[in-house]
Each structure stands twice: as C-alpha cells, then as structure tokens.
Amino acid sequence: MKTGIIGAGKVGLSLGKYFVLHGLDVTGYYDVDREAAKEAAEFTGTVSYNELDRLARESDTLFLTVPDGLITTVWNQIKDMSLHGKFICHCSGALSAGEAFPGIDERGAFGYSIHPLFAVSDKYNSYKELSHAYFTIEGNELHLDEVAGWFRGCGNQVRFIQASDKVKYHLAAAVCSNHVVAVIAQSLKLMEECGFDEDSALAALRPLMAGNMDHIVRDGVTKSLTGPVERADAGTVRKHLSVLNENDRQLYKLLSAILVSVGKKKNPGRDYSAIEEIVLH
Ligand SMILES: NC(=O)c1ccc[n+]([C@@H]2O[C@H](COP(=O)([O-])OP(=O)(O)OC[C@H]3O[C@@H](n4cnc5c(N)ncnc54)[C@H](OP(=O)(O)O)[C@@H]3O)[C@@H](O)[C@H]2O)c1
C-alpha cells in the first residue's frame, strides 16, 4: 500500500510520520500551501507534490486530511482522475465516507472514514502518542478488514461503526472532551470568585479532577459518583443553587438530573425524591 496524504496539517503529519515509523509506504504530501507540503515531506522523509494528479497516480491510498468542510471539495477535485481500485480515506469524526465522497462507487474506488479518537494538537509531536489512539472505521464493506489491518498492525485498537451513527458517535467524543472543558471553565470562574487565580485554582483542583477521571476509567461512572446529589443532600444542593445566576442554575439542574439517575443506580434504596423535586423544577 502506497499512501498519499492531501492536507499537510496536524493529522496529515502525525498519521504520515506514524505510518512511516511502522514501516508503511507513504508516497508524500500535497497541500494548497506548498511550503507546508515541503515541511511535511522533510519531516516524514517522503516527497512533496505540487500536482494533485501526480500524487493520486503514484498512490494506492489517499488520505484527505483537510478540514471537514473541504473534504468533499477536494474529493470533487480528484474524483475524475484514475481512481479505480484505490482507497480514498478521510479522518472526520462526524462525516461518513458516503457523505464525503458522493459517487465513489461509480469510480470503482473504495471510501473510508477513519477517525482517531484522540486530540491531535501538534504537527510535530502528536505522532508519539498515536499508539494510544483508538481508531473508528466506517466505509465500503469489501475492504473493511484490510483497512483495519493497517492500524492493528501498528498496535492500535480498531472498531467499526455504522455510517448512520457517525454524528452521534462524534457528539459522544465532543461531550467527554470539549464539554468537560466547559464544565471546568465554570468551576474555575467560581474559584476565581473565591480569590483563586487560574493557576492556583488548577493546581488545587488537579487531584480532584485527575483522580475522578482515573476512577471513571477504572471503575465506571456509577461507582465513581460522589457529592451532594449522590448523597441525596437536598440542603447543600439548595445552597449551591442560591449562589448561581439563572443560566448557571439551569445548567446545574440539568446536569444534576443526570447525576440523580446515576445515583439511583448506585444506591437503589436511597430516597432521591427531594433532590428530584429541586432539579426537575
Ligand atoms: N486535530 C484533531 O484533533 C483531529 C482528531 C481527529 C480527527 N481530525 C480530523 O482530521 C482532519 C484534519 O484536521 P487537522 O486538525 O489536521 O486540520 P489542520 O491542522 O487544519 O490541517 C488541514 C490542512 O489541510 C490544508 N488544506 C486546506 N485546504 C486544502 C486543499 N484544498 N487541498 C489541500 N490541502 C488543504 C490546510 O492548509 P491551510 O492551513 O494552508 O489552509 C492544512 O494544512 C479533519 O477532518 C478533522 O476532523 C482531527
């Protein structure tokens, strides 16, 4: 398999370097920014291409690692090239292969969406952490196992997903990653109101946050839940609500309603009716 990469950004460089280090054959890079393609080629010991059609000709597999909104634009640029038998892949979490590559079957090519469940934040360093990433793959049934084999061969865990589940799957990833940032930002705002600056607040909260994450991963959400909602401590919940503005009160109530359902699983005999009365109204 000779892999060409279109889009010399964070994922393009990380994946290319990762493939090369695992002995896979990477032809090289094309990017609208020629300098970026050159840098990527230097970084991976491959070739930079000024013409998209030459990269397509010299590769069996193409990864379109451009921003989500441009994947179909690039597909439209390459779809009339000779793609018969080639694998066309993108890395978007929310887009299916069929959505991204309309008409791919008529071209005799095979489309895949291959999503690393990982925050790829650095062009030149994230590849070092990619061995921890879980890859979620969706696309043409005919070669699914072969595509999964590329990543299994690098030591990664792989899971297949239905095209119709992609948006929900991507949302799940966003909730546990990005939405956690929103909740932590709110916690920091409250700490700052108590006289902490951001650095001291983060240092103070770190054992709580990191310990919580470790417990969740090790023991699951139900066992890990602690706090006033889990204890059905209506008095403390009322006090919390009394210091929040209206918007934050709504958020606290919505999140607490989810915590009540987790608490009921953890403590089937505990009476949560007083808490429910507060958070559901
Ligand atoms: N970063 C992550 O954590 C992550 C994780 C999982 C999946 N993904 C997915 O990976 C894909 C790439 O994301 P990324 O974070 O690597 O984005 P990125 O760092 O912005 O890289 C995209 C690259 O594509 C280039 N590009 C834009 N239009 C192009 C075109 N028409 N032809 C060729 N190259 C073009 C950009 O050049 P310019 O900068 O000059 O525009 C840039 O170098 C997306 O589908 C994203 O959803 C990302």
The ligand as an ORCA input file, in Angstrom:
! r2SCAN-3c Opt
* xyz 0 1
  N      -6.876     17.633     15.147
  C      -7.564     16.680     15.738
  O      -7.524     16.528     16.977
  C      -8.363     15.694     14.935
  C      -8.734     14.485     15.559
  C      -9.464     13.564     14.816
  C      -9.815     13.842     13.500
  N      -9.457     15.043     12.923
  C      -9.850     15.281     11.536
  O      -8.676     15.339     10.722
  C      -8.905     16.214      9.608
  C      -7.788     17.249      9.548
  O      -7.781     18.005     10.757
  P      -6.461     18.767     11.259
  O      -6.698     19.051     12.700
  O      -5.240     18.047     10.827
  O      -6.587     20.144     10.412
  P      -5.444     21.192     10.085
  O      -4.331     21.083     11.066
  O      -6.129     22.499      9.899
  O      -4.861     20.710      8.672
  C      -5.556     20.793      7.464
  C      -4.545     21.026      6.356
  O      -5.223     20.959      5.083
  C      -4.775     22.037      4.281
  N      -5.740     22.313      3.221
  C      -6.836     23.133      3.266
  N      -7.482     23.106      2.085
  C      -6.800     22.248      1.292
  C      -6.964     21.812     -0.058
  N      -7.996     22.244     -0.805
  N      -6.069     20.965     -0.573
  C      -5.024     20.525      0.165
  N      -4.800     20.911      1.439
  C      -5.683     21.760      2.005
  C      -4.593     23.158      5.272
  O      -3.800     24.184      4.719
  P      -4.010     25.702      5.286
  O      -3.727     25.640      6.752
  O      -2.998     26.473      4.500
  O      -5.438     26.050      4.989
  C      -3.894     22.416      6.414
  O      -2.501     22.304      6.182
  C     -10.304     16.803      9.807
  O     -11.208     16.043      9.060
  C     -10.556     16.604     11.316
  O     -11.936     16.487     11.630
  C      -8.744     15.968     13.623
*
